[in-house]
C-alpha cells in the first residue's frame, strides 16, 4: 500500500510541476509559449545479462532505430550476474534493466519502486524456454523419476518458481520435490554434465546445449502458460522526472521496431546472439533464434501467480500488488 501511494504521490507531483512550469511560462512570455512542444527525451541506461532476451534492444542499437526516434543517448550495459545488475539499478547507475517478475517485486518491496513496462520473452509458451534435464547416463527418463531426487536450481528465484511449476504439472507432491542450491547457472551446467548432480533446471541456450551433449530433457515450459517470463523494468524515480515517460514510450517503440526486424528473418541475427548473448559454439549454427513479442504488459493472472508463490515462500517482506508493478500502457 505504501509503495503504491508513493508512486501515486510522485506522479501527482510530476504533473503539478509540469502545470506550474507551463503557467509560469505563460505569465512571462505568453506569445512564445507552445503547449504542444515535445518533451526532450532523456539519456537512458539499460542493464541486461548476456542472454537472448535483449536481442531487440541490440538490433535497435545496431540499426540506428534509437537515434531515429530521438533517443540519442541510449546505453545498453551488459552485466555478468544478476546481483551486479541489481546493485547497479538500486544505486541509480542504470535506469532500467532486463529481469523477471520476482526480481521486480523484490525491488519494489525493498524500497526501490519500479514499473514493469513490457514482456521481453514469454508472451507465448514457445518464447524463452526453460526446462529440467537429467544428467547423461543418469538413467532418468521422465519427471516421475525425480521424486525425491535433488534438482539443481537457485532458491527464491524465477528458476525455483519454474521448477515448482514443472514439478506440480508432473503431479510430483511438493514434499517429494528436492532442490540442490547451485546459484550460478554455468556452474550448475558443469555439475550436471559431469554427473555431480542428477538433474538441473536450466534456461536457454544452456538447456539446448545440455541436450546436445547428452543430457535428457524431462520437462519444459513450452506448453500451457509460460512461467519463465523476462521483463523490462524501469525505475519509478526515472519515470516521474521530466521526460521519463516519454523516453520509456520511445524505448518501447524502438523495441517494437527491433522485434519487427528480427521476426522477419530471425536467422539473420544469429551472429549478434553469438557475440552479445554468448551463444555456445557447439550449437551456434543450429540453435533456434526466438521470435519476440511486441511490447505488452504481463497479464495480471501471471503476475499474481508469481506474487502468491513468493508469499507462500516467505520471500516478500511487504505486500506487493499487480498495480504496484505494472505500467498499464494505453
C-alpha positions in Angstrom: 0.0 0.0 0.0 2.8 2.4 0.9 4.6 1.6 -2.3 1.5 2.3 -4.4 0.8 5.5 -2.5 4.4 6.6 -3.0 4.2 6.0 -6.7 0.9 7.9 -7.0 2.2 10.9 -5.0 5.3 11.1 -7.2 3.2 11.1 -10.3 0.9 13.8 -8.9 4.0 15.9 -8.0 5.3 15.4 -11.5 2.0 16.6 -13.1 1.8 19.6 -10.7 5.4 20.7 -11.6 4.5 20.5 -15.3 1.4 22.6 -14.8 3.2 25.2 -12.7 6.0 25.4 -15.2 3.5 25.9 -18.0 1.7 28.6 -16.1 4.9 30.4 -15.3 5.9 30.4 -18.9 2.5 31.7 -20.0 2.7 34.6 -17.5 6.2 35.7 -18.5 6.2 35.1 -22.2 2.6 34.3 -23.4 3.3 35.0 -27.0 6.1 32.4 -27.3 4.6 29.6 -25.2 4.0 26.4 -27.2 2.0 23.9 -25.0 2.3 21.3 -27.8 6.2 21.4 -27.8 7.6 17.9 -27.4 9.3 17.0 -24.2 13.0 16.4 -24.7 13.9 12.7 -24.4 16.4 11.7 -21.8 19.6 9.7 -21.6 18.6 6.1 -20.6 20.9 3.4 -19.4 19.5 -0.2 -19.7 21.2 -3.1 -17.9 21.0 -6.6 -19.3 22.5 -10.0 -18.8 24.3 -11.7 -21.8 21.2 -13.6 -22.8 18.9 -13.7 -25.9 16.2 -11.7 -24.1 17.7 -8.4 -25.0 18.1 -9.1 -28.8 15.6 -6.5 -30.0 17.4 -3.8 -28.0 20.7 -4.7 -29.6 19.1 -4.7 -33.0 17.5 -1.3 -32.3 21.0 0.0 -31.4 22.7 -1.6 -34.5 20.1 -0.4 -36.9 20.0 3.2 -35.7 16.4 2.9 -34.5 17.1 4.7 -31.2 18.5 7.7 -33.0 15.7 7.8 -35.5 13.2 8.1 -32.6 15.2 10.9 -30.9 16.9 8.7 -28.4 20.4 10.0 -28.9 21.8 8.6 -25.7 20.9 5.0 -25.0 23.5 2.9 -23.3 22.9 -0.9 -23.1 25.2 -2.2 -20.3 25.8 -6.0 -20.0 26.3 -7.5 -16.6 27.7 -10.9 -16.0 25.5 -11.7 -13.0 22.0 -10.7 -11.8 23.5 -9.5 -8.4 25.7 -7.0 -10.2 22.8 -5.8 -12.3 20.5 -5.4 -9.3 23.2 -3.5 -7.3 23.7 -1.1 -10.3 20.0 -0.5 -10.5 19.5 0.1 -6.8 22.4 2.6 -6.8 21.0 4.5 -9.8 23.8 3.6 -12.1 21.3 2.2 -14.6 17.7 3.4 -15.2 16.1 0.2 -16.4 17.0 -3.5 -16.7 16.1 -6.8 -18.1 14.9 -9.1 -15.3 11.9 -11.1 -14.1 8.8 -10.5 -12.1 10.4 -11.9 -8.9 13.3 -9.5 -9.1 11.0 -6.6 -9.8 8.8 -7.5 -6.8 11.8 -7.7 -4.5 13.0 -4.3 -5.7 9.5 -2.8 -5.0 9.3 -4.4 -1.6 12.8 -3.3 -0.8 12.1 0.4 -1.2 13.2 0.9 -4.8 9.9 1.4 -6.6 9.8 0.0 -10.1 7.5 -0.4 -13.1 7.4 -3.4 -15.5 7.0 -1.9 -18.9 6.9 -4.9 -21.2 7.5 -8.6 -21.5 10.7 -9.3 -23.3 10.3 -13.1 -23.8 7.5 -15.3 -22.6 4.3 -13.7 -24.0 3.6 -17.1 -25.5 4.8 -20.6 -24.3 7.3 -21.1 -27.1 9.3 -18.0 -26.2 12.3 -18.2 -23.8 12.2 -21.9 -23.0 13.2 -23.1 -19.5 13.4 -26.8 -18.6 14.6 -29.6 -16.3 17.2 -32.0 -17.7 18.7 -35.2 -16.3 22.5 -35.8 -16.3 23.9 -38.0 -19.1 23.9 -41.7 -18.1 21.7 -40.9 -15.1 19.0 -43.3 -16.3 16.3 -40.8 -15.5 13.9 -40.6 -18.5 10.8 -38.9 -17.1 9.8 -36.4 -14.4 8.3 -39.1 -12.1 11.9 -40.4 -11.7 12.8 -37.1 -9.9 10.5 -37.8 -7.0 12.9 -37.4 -4.0 15.9 -36.7 -6.3 17.8 -33.4 -5.9 17.4 -30.9 -8.8 20.0 -28.2 -9.1 18.5 -24.7 -9.0 18.7 -21.4 -7.2 16.2 -20.7 -4.4 13.9 -17.7 -4.2 14.3 -17.0 -7.9 12.3 -17.4 -11.1 14.2 -20.6 -11.6 12.9 -22.2 -8.4 9.4 -20.9 -9.4 9.7 -22.8 -12.7 10.9 -25.9 -11.0 7.9 -25.9 -8.7 5.6 -25.3 -11.6 7.0 -28.1 -13.7 7.1 -30.5 -10.7 3.4 -29.7 -10.0 2.5 -30.2 -13.6 4.1 -33.7 -13.4 2.0 -34.4 -10.3 5.0 -34.8 -8.0 3.9 -33.9 -4.4 5.6 -30.8 -3.0 7.1 -32.9 -0.1 8.9 -35.1 -2.6 10.5 -32.2 -4.5 14.2 -31.9 -3.5 16.3 -29.0 -4.6 20.1 -28.6 -4.6 21.1 -25.0 -4.5 23.6 -24.1 -7.2 23.1 -20.3 -7.8 25.4 -19.9 -10.8 23.9 -21.3 -13.9 27.2 -22.1 -15.7 28.4 -24.0 -12.6 25.1 -25.9 -12.4 25.5 -26.9 -16.1 29.0 -28.2 -15.4 28.0 -30.2 -12.3 25.1 -31.7 -14.3 27.3 -32.7 -17.3 29.9 -34.1 -15.0 27.3 -36.3 -13.2 27.8 -34.4 -9.9 24.1 -33.6 -9.7 21.4 -35.9 -11.1 19.3 -33.2 -12.6 19.2 -29.4 -13.1 16.9 -26.6 -14.1 18.4 -24.7 -17.0 17.4 -21.7 -19.2 18.2 -21.4 -22.9 20.7 -21.7 -24.5 22.3 -24.0 -21.9 19.2 -26.2 -21.9 19.7 -26.9 -25.6 23.5 -27.3 -25.1 22.9 -29.9 -22.4 20.6 -31.9 -24.6 23.1 -31.6 -27.5 25.8 -33.0 -25.2 23.8 -36.0 -24.0 21.5 -34.8 -21.2 17.9 -35.9 -21.2 15.1 -33.3 -21.4 12.5 -34.2 -18.8 10.2 -31.2 -19.0 10.0 -27.6 -20.2 7.5 -24.7 -20.3 6.6 -24.9 -24.0 3.1 -26.0 -23.2 0.4 -24.3 -21.2 1.2 -20.9 -19.7 4.8 -19.6 -20.0 6.2 -19.5 -16.4 9.6 -18.0 -17.1 8.9 -14.5 -18.5 11.5 -11.9 -18.7 10.5 -8.3 -18.5 11.9 -4.8 -19.0 11.8 -2.9 -15.7 12.1 0.9 -15.2 12.9 2.9 -12.1 9.9 4.9 -10.9 12.3 7.7 -9.9 13.4 7.9 -13.6 9.8 7.8 -14.9 8.4 10.6 -12.7 11.2 13.0 -13.7 10.6 15.3 -16.7 10.9 13.3 -20.0 10.9 9.9 -18.3 7.6 8.6 -19.5 8.2 10.0 -23.0 11.6 8.3 -23.0 10.0 5.0 -21.9 7.5 5.3 -24.7 10.3 5.8 -27.3 12.2 2.8 -25.9 9.1 0.7 -26.4 8.7 2.0 -30.0 12.3 1.0 -30.6 11.6 -2.4 -29.1 8.7 -3.0 -31.4 10.8 -1.9 -34.4 13.6 -4.3 -33.4 11.1 -7.1 -32.9 9.7 -6.5 -36.4 13.1 -6.7 -38.0 14.0 -9.9 -36.1 10.7 -11.7 -36.7 11.0 -11.1 -40.4 14.2 -13.2 -40.5 15.4 -14.5 -37.1 18.4 -16.3 -38.5 19.9 -13.1 -39.8 20.6 -12.1 -36.2 22.4 -15.4 -35.2 25.8 -13.7 -35.2 24.6 -11.0 -32.9 23.4 -13.6 -30.4 26.8 -15.4 -30.6 28.6 -12.1 -29.9 26.2 -10.5 -27.3 24.5 -13.5 -25.7 27.3 -15.9 -25.6 25.5 -18.5 -27.7 27.6 -21.6 -27.2 29.9 -22.7 -30.1 28.6 -26.3 -30.4 25.0 -25.1 -31.1 25.6 -21.7 -32.7 24.6 -22.9 -36.1 21.5 -25.0 -35.1 20.0 -23.1 -32.2 16.6 -21.7 -32.9 16.6 -18.0 -32.8 13.5 -16.7 -31.0 10.7 -14.6 -32.4 9.8 -11.8 -30.0 6.6 -10.2 -28.8 5.6 -6.6 -29.4 5.6 -4.6 -26.2 2.9 -5.7 -23.8 2.4 -5.8 -20.1 2.3 -9.2 -18.4 -1.3 -10.3 -17.5 -2.5 -9.8 -14.0 -3.0 -13.6 -13.6 0.7 -14.2 -14.4 2.0 -11.6 -12.0 -0.5 -12.6 -9.3 0.7 -16.3 -9.5 4.3 -15.2 -9.0 3.4 -12.9 -6.1 1.4 -15.7 -4.4 4.3 -18.1 -4.8 6.6 -15.5 -3.2 4.2 -15.0 -0.4 4.0 -18.8 0.3 7.8 -19.0 0.3 8.1 -16.0 2.7 10.2 -14.1 0.2 8.3 -10.8 0.3 8.6 -8.7 3.4 5.8 -6.3 2.2 2.7 -6.6 0.2 3.2 -6.0 -3.5 0.4 -6.0 -6.0 0.0 -6.0 -9.7 -0.9 -2.3 -9.7 2.4 -1.6 -7.8 4.4 -3.3 -10.5 2.8 -2.9 -13.9 2.5 0.2 -16.1 -0.8 -0.1 -17.9 0.0 1.4 -21.3 -2.9 3.0 -23.3 
